Amino acid sequence: MTTTAADPTSTEAPPTTGGVLSPQYRALTIGMVALITLVAFESLAVTTAMPTVAQALDGLYLYALAFGGPLASGVVAMVISGTWSDLKGPTRPLWHGTAWFLAGLVIAGLAPTMEVLVVGRVIQGFGSGLLTVALYVVVGQLYPAQLRPRIFAAFATGWVVPSLVGPAIAGLIVEHTNWRIVFLAVPAIAIPAALVMRPGLARGDAHEPRSGRLWDKRALWAVAAAVGVGLLHYGGQQHGGLQLVLLAIGLAGVVVFAPKLLPSGTFVFKSGLPSVVALRGLVAAAGFGAEVFLPLMLTRERGLSPAVAGLVLTVSALSWSAASWYRGRPNQPFSHAVFLQAGMVAILLGIVTAALTLNDGVPVVVGILGWSLTGLGMGTVFPTLSVLVLEYSERDEQGANSSALQLSDSLSTATVLAVGGSLFAVLEPHSAPTAYLVAFGLPALLALLGVQAGRRT
């Protein structure tokens, strides 16, 4: 993986070109953003629907595996997709990923038992991993550099919009119709979205194939890391001695094999690509690691209703979308490094402000508005890192480096959620304030490290 490229901090105006919705890119852009949106919607909708699903299929004992399974299979798929895209171009892994994703949804939607549903979820996660990495490579190969911030900003919005409406829609579906629709409705939209991309993707078939193996040592390391992720997720749902054993084994798997899948120097913030990949893991783990505890704290400690507590996530999603839109505009006034450091500072301030609402003397609105800073930071950092990873990649390394970026996200988030959730479960019965301070303190520390990593990109 190369760590050299043209100066990514340059703010010189690029040559004028059509936008991402100009005739030559319109169909491809719409199709890709639609797929990203559907992947995001399904992730959020399934979280809402899964309690009902597990009860209906009498499968509560597999509840955690229904989430850990697709996370683990996605890790393997990301590595395979990166290698595949570099060897043969992104078109094949994109089509295969879409097919696996849709097949998994159909299997889950028609599942007669919880065991079959878990199989469908694993297949779905594998497809998601294939197609999301391939989409990054499509951007690198088919869009000029000056348009990449805009398309990645559109990708970010594709994740934000479902966070606003996805859980509510899924809740209405489950409550008033049938939970199976949550799985089966998406293919009806995804298939047309995929077909819309075909003309634009034809330009990607010009990729000159290279010899190599898809199933190499990196794929084996990915399997080992995936097992670690699965054990972390599953162990976090257990109790007592079994929880400690599973978490220890899972953490060991991630710690041993994750460095083999990421650029050398990632964990010491080596300048260039390694720091970009490291920062993606830090920003994801910090933002999502704190977000899962915020509604819980507002409902249990401050007495808010679930609907009002959920408003805090809506506010941050809106600020995330606004920041992503701004980062997609041309002629930005600051370097990438400045945006990254400012974004991480905003995330840190948002986490600290949210934690302050543990004090009854701090108005809840302060926490809600403060958390919008985290949304601003996430919306600033995510698109910037996506642009940088392509700028630091030669054409035949875009797949591997895009894979590393998303692997860092998945592995870091899974690890922090498992560790943070376990610490919270141990501390909360004895001292709820201490438990929440630890739950917010770990992400805050990661955000602080992210400020340092931003300087090294």
C-alpha positions in Angstrom: 0.0 0.0 0.0 1.5 3.2 -1.1 1.8 6.2 1.2 2.8 8.8 -1.3 0.7 10.9 -3.6 0.3 14.5 -4.9 0.0 16.9 -1.9 -3.4 16.2 -0.5 -3.4 19.4 1.4 -3.4 21.6 -1.7 -6.4 23.9 -2.0 -5.7 25.0 -5.6 -8.9 25.1 -7.6 -9.2 22.0 -9.9 -10.1 22.3 -13.5 -13.7 23.0 -14.2 -15.9 20.0 -14.9 -19.5 18.9 -14.8 -21.0 18.0 -11.4 -21.8 14.5 -10.1 -25.3 14.9 -11.6 -24.0 16.0 -15.1 -25.2 13.7 -17.9 -22.1 11.5 -17.9 -22.3 10.8 -14.2 -26.0 11.2 -13.3 -27.2 7.6 -13.5 -24.1 6.2 -11.8 -24.3 8.7 -9.0 -28.0 8.1 -8.4 -27.6 4.4 -8.5 -24.6 4.4 -6.1 -26.2 6.7 -3.6 -29.4 4.7 -3.7 -27.5 1.5 -2.9 -25.6 3.2 0.0 -28.9 4.5 1.3 -30.6 1.1 1.2 -27.6 -0.6 3.0 -27.9 2.1 5.7 -31.6 1.8 5.9 -31.5 -1.9 6.3 -28.9 -1.7 9.0 -31.0 0.7 11.1 -34.4 -0.9 10.3 -33.2 -4.3 11.3 -32.0 -3.0 14.6 -35.5 -1.7 15.2 -37.3 -4.8 14.0 -35.0 -7.5 15.5 -36.7 -7.8 19.0 -40.0 -8.6 17.3 -38.3 -10.9 14.8 -36.5 -12.9 17.6 -39.7 -13.2 19.5 -41.8 -14.3 16.5 -39.2 -17.0 15.5 -38.6 -18.0 19.2 -34.9 -17.3 18.7 -33.8 -14.9 21.4 -30.8 -17.1 22.1 -29.5 -16.1 18.6 -30.3 -12.4 19.0 -26.7 -11.3 19.4 -25.5 -13.6 16.6 -28.0 -11.9 14.2 -25.9 -8.7 14.6 -22.4 -10.2 15.1 -22.7 -12.5 12.1 -23.1 -9.9 9.4 -20.4 -7.8 11.1 -18.0 -10.7 10.9 -18.8 -11.7 7.4 -18.5 -8.1 6.3 -14.9 -8.0 7.5 -14.0 -10.9 5.3 -15.9 -9.4 2.3 -14.1 -6.1 2.6 -10.7 -7.7 2.2 -11.9 -9.9 -0.7 -13.5 -7.0 -2.4 -10.4 -4.8 -2.1 -8.2 -7.5 -3.6 -10.8 -8.3 -6.3 -11.2 -4.7 -7.3 -7.4 -4.2 -7.6 -7.0 -7.4 -9.7 -10.1 -7.3 -12.0 -11.7 -3.8 -11.5 -14.6 -2.9 -9.2 -17.5 -4.0 -11.5 -17.5 -7.7 -10.6 -17.3 -7.3 -6.8 -20.0 -4.6 -7.0 -22.4 -6.9 -8.9 -21.6 -9.9 -6.7 -22.0 -7.8 -3.6 -25.3 -6.5 -4.7 -26.5 -10.1 -5.5 -25.3 -11.4 -2.1 -26.9 -8.5 -0.3 -30.2 -9.1 -1.9 -30.1 -12.8 -1.5 -29.4 -12.5 2.2 -32.4 -10.1 2.5 -34.7 -12.6 0.8 -33.5 -15.5 2.9 -34.0 -13.5 6.1 -37.4 -12.2 5.0 -38.7 -15.7 4.2 -36.9 -17.4 7.1 -39.1 -20.1 8.9 -36.7 -20.2 11.9 -34.2 -17.9 13.6 -31.3 -20.2 12.4 -32.2 -19.5 8.8 -32.6 -15.8 9.5 -29.1 -15.7 10.9 -27.8 -17.4 7.8 -29.5 -14.7 5.7 -28.0 -12.0 7.8 -24.5 -13.4 7.4 -25.0 -13.5 3.6 -26.4 -10.0 3.7 -23.4 -8.7 5.6 -21.0 -10.4 3.2 -22.7 -8.7 0.3 -22.6 -5.3 2.0 -18.9 -5.6 2.6 -18.3 -6.5 -1.1 -20.3 -3.7 -2.5 -19.3 -0.8 -0.2 -15.6 -1.3 -0.9 -16.3 -1.7 -4.6 -18.2 1.6 -4.6 -15.2 3.4 -3.2 -13.1 2.0 -6.0 -15.7 3.0 -8.6 -15.4 6.6 -7.3 -11.6 6.4 -7.6 -11.6 5.1 -11.1 -14.5 6.8 -12.8 -14.8 10.2 -11.1 -12.2 12.9 -11.4 -10.4 14.1 -8.2 -12.3 17.3 -8.1 -15.7 15.5 -7.9 -14.8 13.0 -5.3 -15.6 15.3 -2.3 -19.1 15.8 -3.7 -19.8 12.1 -4.3 -18.5 11.1 -0.8 -20.6 13.9 0.7 -23.6 12.3 -1.1 -22.6 8.9 0.3 -22.5 10.4 3.8 -26.0 11.9 3.3 -27.1 8.4 2.1 -26.3 7.2 5.7 -27.7 10.2 7.5 -31.2 10.3 5.9 -32.0 6.7 6.9 -30.9 7.5 10.4 -33.7 10.1 10.5 -36.5 8.0 9.1 -35.4 4.4 9.1 -36.2 3.4 12.7 -39.6 5.1 12.5 -40.5 3.5 9.3 -39.4 0.1 10.5 -41.3 0.5 13.7 -44.5 1.3 11.8 -44.0 -1.7 9.5 -43.5 -4.0 12.4 -46.3 -2.6 14.5 -49.0 -2.4 11.7 -48.0 -5.0 9.1 -45.4 -7.8 9.1 -41.8 -7.7 10.1 -40.8 -9.7 7.0 -41.5 -6.6 4.9 -38.5 -4.9 6.5 -36.3 -7.4 4.7 -38.3 -8.1 1.5 -39.1 -4.5 0.5 -35.5 -3.4 -0.1 -34.8 -5.7 -3.0 -37.7 -4.2 -4.9 -35.9 -0.8 -4.8 -32.3 -2.1 -4.9 -32.7 -4.0 -8.2 -33.7 -0.9 -10.2 -31.0 1.2 -8.5 -28.4 -1.4 -9.5 -29.6 -1.5 -13.1 -29.5 2.2 -13.4 -25.7 2.1 -12.8 -25.0 -0.4 -15.7 -24.2 2.2 -18.4 -21.9 4.2 -16.2 -20.2 1.1 -14.9 -19.4 0.0 -18.4 -16.5 2.5 -18.3 -15.1 0.6 -15.4 -14.7 -2.5 -17.5 -11.6 -0.9 -19.1 -9.6 -2.0 -16.0 -6.6 -4.0 -17.1 -6.8 -7.4 -15.2 -3.8 -8.5 -13.2 -2.9 -12.0 -12.0 -3.4 -12.9 -8.4 -5.4 -14.8 -5.9 -8.5 -13.7 -4.2 -8.1 -16.2 -1.3 -4.6 -15.2 -0.1 -3.1 -14.8 3.3 -4.9 -11.5 3.9 -8.2 -13.3 3.4 -7.2 -15.9 6.1 -6.2 -13.1 8.4 -9.6 -11.4 7.7 -11.4 -14.7 8.7 -9.4 -14.7 12.0 -10.2 -11.1 12.7 -13.9 -11.7 11.8 -14.1 -14.5 14.3 -12.7 -12.0 16.9 -15.3 -9.4 16.0 -18.0 -12.0 16.2 -16.9 -13.1 19.6 -16.6 -9.5 20.9 -20.1 -8.8 19.8 -21.5 -12.1 21.1 -19.5 -11.9 24.3 -20.8 -8.4 25.0 -24.3 -9.9 25.3 -23.3 -12.5 27.8 -22.8 -12.4 31.6 -20.3 -13.7 34.2 -17.3 -15.8 33.4 -18.4 -16.7 29.9 -18.5 -13.0 28.9 -14.9 -12.5 30.1 -13.6 -15.5 28.2 -15.4 -14.6 25.0 -14.3 -11.0 25.2 -10.7 -12.0 25.9 -10.5 -14.4 23.0 -12.3 -11.9 20.6 -10.1 -9.0 21.6 -7.0 -11.1 21.2 -8.1 -12.1 17.7 -8.6 -8.5 16.7 -5.4 -7.2 18.3 -3.3 -10.0 16.6 -4.8 -10.0 13.1 -6.1 -6.4 12.5 -2.5 -5.0 12.1 -2.0 -7.5 9.3 -4.9 -6.1 7.4 -4.1 -2.4 7.8 -1.2 -0.3 6.4 2.1 -0.6 8.3 2.3 2.2 10.9 -1.4 2.6 11.4 -1.3 2.2 15.1 1.5 4.7 15.6 0.0 7.3 13.3 2.7 7.1 10.7 2.4 10.1 8.4 0.2 9.7 5.3 -2.1 6.8 4.5 -1.6 5.0 7.9 -2.8 8.0 9.8 -5.8 8.3 7.4 -6.8 4.7 8.1 -6.2 5.1 11.9 -8.3 8.2 12.0 -11.2 6.5 10.3 -11.2 3.9 13.1 -10.9 6.6 15.8 -13.7 8.8 14.5 -16.1 5.9 14.1 -15.3 4.4 17.5 -15.5 7.8 19.2 -18.8 8.9 17.6 -20.7 5.6 17.6 -19.2 4.5 20.9 -20.7 7.5 22.7 -23.9 7.7 20.7 -25.2 4.3 21.9 -25.2 5.5 25.5 -26.6 8.9 25.0 -30.3 8.0 24.6 -30.0 5.5 27.5 -28.6 8.2 29.8 -31.2 10.8 28.8 -34.1 8.4 29.4 -32.9 6.7 32.6 -31.0 9.5 34.3 -32.9 12.6 33.1 -36.4 11.1 32.7 -36.9 11.9 29.0 -39.3 9.9 26.9 -37.7 7.7 24.2 -39.1 9.9 21.5 -37.6 13.1 23.0 -34.3 11.3 23.8 -34.2 10.2 20.1 -34.4 13.9 19.1 -30.8 14.2 20.1 -29.8 11.7 17.3 -32.0 13.6 14.8 -30.3 16.9 15.6 -26.8 15.3 15.2 -27.9 13.6 11.9 -29.0 17.0 10.5 -25.7 18.6 11.5 -23.8 15.7 10.0 -25.6 16.1 6.7 -25.0 19.9 6.7 -21.2 19.4 7.3 -21.0 16.7 4.6 -22.8 19.1 2.1 -20.3 21.8 2.9 -17.3 19.5 2.5 -18.6 18.6 -0.9 -18.4 22.2 -2.2 -15.5 23.2 -4.4 -12.8 25.6 -3.5 -12.5 24.8 0.2 -10.6 27.5 2.2 -8.6 25.1 4.4 -6.4 22.1 4.0 -7.6 18.6 4.6 -5.6 18.4 7.8 -7.2 21.5 9.3 -10.7 20.1 8.5 -9.8 16.8 10.1 -8.4 18.4 13.3 -11.4 20.8 13.6 -13.8 17.9 13.1 -12.2 15.8 15.8 -12.2 18.7 18.2 -15.9 19.2 17.5 -16.5 15.5 18.2 -14.6 15.8 21.5 -16.6 18.8 22.6 -19.8 17.1 21.7 -19.0 14.1 23.8 -17.9 16.2 26.8 -21.1 18.4 26.5 -23.3 15.3 26.4 -21.6 13.9 29.4 -22.3 17.1 31.3 -26.0 16.4 31.2 -25.5 13.7 33.8 -25.6 16.7 36.2 -29.2 17.6 36.9 -28.2 21.3 37.0 -27.3 21.2 33.3 -30.3 21.7 31.0 -31.0 18.8 28.7 -31.1 21.2 25.7 -27.4 21.9 26.3 -26.6 18.2 25.7 -28.8 18.0 22.7 -27.3 21.1 21.0 -23.8 20.1 22.2 -24.2 16.7 20.6 -24.9 18.4 17.3 -21.2 19.3 17.4 -20.4 15.6 17.1 -22.6 15.4 14.0 -20.7 18.4 12.5 -17.4 16.7 13.3 -18.5 13.3 11.8 -19.8 15.0 8.7 -16.5 16.9 8.3 -14.1 14.0 8.9 -15.8 11.1 7.1 -15.9 12.6 3.5 -12.4 14.1 4.0 -10.9 10.7 4.8 -12.6 9.1 1.9 -11.1 11.6 -0.5 -7.6 11.3 1.1 -7.5 7.5 0.9 -7.9 7.7 -2.9 -5.4 10.5 -3.2 -2.8 8.3 -1.4 -3.5 5.3 -3.6 -2.2 4.3 -6.9 -4.9 3.0 -9.3 -4.1 -0.7 -8.6 -4.1 -0.1 -4.8 -7.4 1.7 -4.5 -9.3 -1.5 -3.6 -6.8 -2.6 -0.9 -6.6 0.9 0.7 -10.4 1.5 0.6 -10.8 -1.9 2.2 -8.4 -0.9 4.9 -10.3 2.3 5.6 -13.5 0.5 6.1 -11.9 -2.4 8.0 -10.5 0.2 10.5 -14.0 1.5 10.9 -15.6 -1.9 11.5 -12.9 -3.4 13.8 -12.5 -0.3 15.9 -16.2 0.3 16.4 -16.9 -3.4 17.3 -14.0 -3.4 19.8 -15.0 -0.2 21.5 -18.7 -1.1 21.7 -17.8 -4.5 23.2 -15.3 -3.1 25.7 -17.4 0.0 26.6 -20.6 -2.0 26.9 -19.0 -4.6 29.2 -17.5 -2.0 31.5 -20.8 -0.2 31.6 -22.6 -3.4 32.5 -20.1 -4.1 35.4 -20.2 -0.5 36.8 -23.8 0.5 36.4 -25.3 -1.6 39.2 -22.9 0.0 41.7 -22.7 3.6 40.4 -24.6 4.8 37.4 -22.7 8.1 37.1 -19.4 6.3 37.1 -20.6 3.9 34.5 -21.7 6.7 32.2 -18.5 8.7 32.7 -16.5 5.6 31.6 -18.9 5.0 28.7 -18.3 8.6 27.5 -14.7 8.9 28.7 -13.4 6.1 26.4 -14.8 7.7 23.2 -13.6 11.1 24.4 -10.1 9.7 24.7 -10.3 8.3 21.2 -11.4 11.7 19.9 -8.5 13.3 21.5 -6.1 10.8 19.9 -7.9 11.6 16.6 -6.8 15.2 16.9 -3.2 14.0 16.9 -3.8 11.6 14.1 -5.4 14.4 12.0 -2.1 16.3 12.2 -0.3 13.3 10.6 -2.6 12.8 7.6 
